[in-house]
Amino acid sequence: MTADDIVRAARSIFSRGLTHGSTGNISVRTANGILVTPTGSSLGTVEASDLSLIDDHGVHLSGPKPSKEAFLHAAVLRARPSAHAVVHTHSTYSAAVSCLRGLDTDSVLPPLTAYYAMRVGRLPLLPYHAPGDASLKDLAAATAATRHAMLLSNHGPVVAGASLAAAMDALEELEETAKLFIILRGLPVNPLTDEQAAALGAPA
């Protein structure tokens, strides 16, 4: 994965309304460190030359100042050696779900579709932390050790993947399931059973 891959992913995310303004950030693991989108940037306009390089503990190595949530990307990648990319957005329906009361914090969204079960699996909800609050680091790492996707309360999703494409696919499936969840809220639903989800190979 290269800087150009990040730029293409950023354009795709922004153009399809999965993030807005200067929200959201992307990172990929490279041989030299972790490339991450910079602070205050829009995923709709970020260029390869704008990207920051950090180490696996979030220390800034080179390039513009990294996103204030770079520590979160580093923590997730450190906890998941098999992951090579992390995508974080404030996508509308996922963010809406993160603001609701009475959610199952161990598994926020039910497996309404087979593709959600295959690409996301169980989605833990992490308690609220202000954006850039580094005290989230240890909790995010502990969560990422067993789950590749998480939802930050009153904020949005964080998804890791073996590749940037895999992380984006899971993020999009999460957002679509959050949309279904909001649309169906208050109606009787028939999610997949644990057995059906397990048969699809729900990810960890």
N, C-alpha and C positions, 0 to 999 in steps of 0.2 A: 504494500500500500504506500502511496506517495502523497505529497502535498496536493497534487492535482486531483487525486481521488477525494481528498477532503473537500476541495472546492466544488467538485461536481456534486458531492453529497449535500453540501451546504445549499447549493442552488436548488437542488431537487426538494429538499426539506422546506425551504423558504417559499418556493414558487407554488407549492401545493398547500400552503397555509398551515404547515405543522409547527411553525414558529412565526414570530412577528417582531418587528422593531429590532432591537439589539439583544433579544433573548435567545437562549439556546447555545449550546457549544458541542463541539465534536473533537475527539482525540483518536489518534492511532499510535500504536507501539511501533517503533522503528529500531534499527540496529544502534542508533546514536542516542536514543531517548524517546520521549513521547511528544509528538507534535500535537498541539492543541490550538484551537481558535483563540484569538486575543480578546482582551477585555474591551467592552464597549463596541464590539463590532456587530454588524448585521450579517447573518448567514446568506443574505441576498447579494451582498457586495464584497465579501471577504475574498482576498486573493492569496495565492500561494506565498507571496513575499510577506504577507501579514502574519503568518503563523508563528507561534512561539514554540520553543523547545524547552521541555522540563525533564527532570530526572524522575525515577520511579517513586520518589517521595514528594514530588511537586515542586522541587527547587528549580527556579528559573535559570536556564543555562544560556539561552541566546534568543535573539529576535525580540519583537515587541512584547510588552507586558502581557502575560497570559490571562485568560479568563480568571475571575476571582474564584471560580469553582474548579480550577485546575487540580487542586488538592483532592477533590472528589474523584476525578478521572484517575488520578494516580493511585488512590486508595483502592478503587475497584479493580484496576489492572494488576495491581500488586497482589490482590487477593485471588485473582483468577489468572493463573499463568497461561491457560489455554485461550484466553481472550486477547484480541489484538486491536479492538476498537471499542469506544464508548460513545453513545449519543445521548444527549440530554436536551429535552425541549420543554416548552411550556404549552404544549398542544392543548387545544381548547377543551375537549371532552375529558382527557386524562386529568387536566388541571381541575376541571369541574368536579370530577369524582373525588379528587384529593381534598376537596373542601367539605365533603358531606360528613355528617355525623353518623355514628352507629355502624361503621364499617368493620368488617373482619380484618384486623390488622395483619393477620398471618396470610390472608389470601383475599385481597381487596375485591377482585372481579371473579365472578363464577365463570367456568369454562362454557360460555354460551355457544361457541363454535369449535369445530375440530381444529381449525387452524390456530386459534388462540391456545388451545391445549398443546399443540405441537410446537409453537414458536415462542410462547411465553410461559405457560405452566402456572405455577403459583406466584402471585405478586404480593410481596409484603409491603405494608405501609409504614414508612418511617415517621417519627414524630417531627413536628415543625422545628426547623432551624432557619434563621434568617439567611438569605443568600450570601454565600461567602463565609459563613460561620464554620471555621475549621474544627469546631468541636464535634461536627458530624462525621469526621474522618474515620474514627475507630468503629462507629456503628455501621457506617457504609461498608467498610472493609469486612466486618464480621458478617453482614448480610450477604455481601457479594461472594463470600466463601461458599455459600450453599445455593444462592439464587443469582441468575444472570440479569434479572430485571427487578427494579424496585420503584415505588412511587413515593415521592417526597410530599408530605402533607402541605396543603396550601401552596403548592409549587408545581410539580410535574414529574414525568418519568425519567429514569436513568436506566439505560439498557446497554449491556455489553454483548459482544459477539466475537466469534472466531475470526470474522472479517467485518469490514465496514458494511458490506451488503447485508450480512446476516443480522447485524445490530439494527440496521434500518428496517429490514423486513419485520423483525420482532417489534420494533417501536411502532410501526404502522399498524400491525395487528393489534397491539395494545390499544392504540388510539381508536381503531374501529370498534373494538369490543367495549371500550368506555362509552362510545357513542351509542351502541346498542343498549348498554346498561342504563344510560340516562333515558333513552326513548322508552324502554320497557319498565322503568321504575314504577312500582305500584301495580304492575300487571303480573299475573301468574306466569312463571317461566319454567322451562324444562331444560336446565343445563345438562351437560354430559355428566354421567356418573363417574365416580372415582375409577371404576374399572374401565370404563370407556376411555377416559383420559389416559390412564396408564397404558392401555393397549396402543395408544398413538405415540408413546415414547415421550411423554411430557418432559421438557428439559429441566435441568437443575440450575 
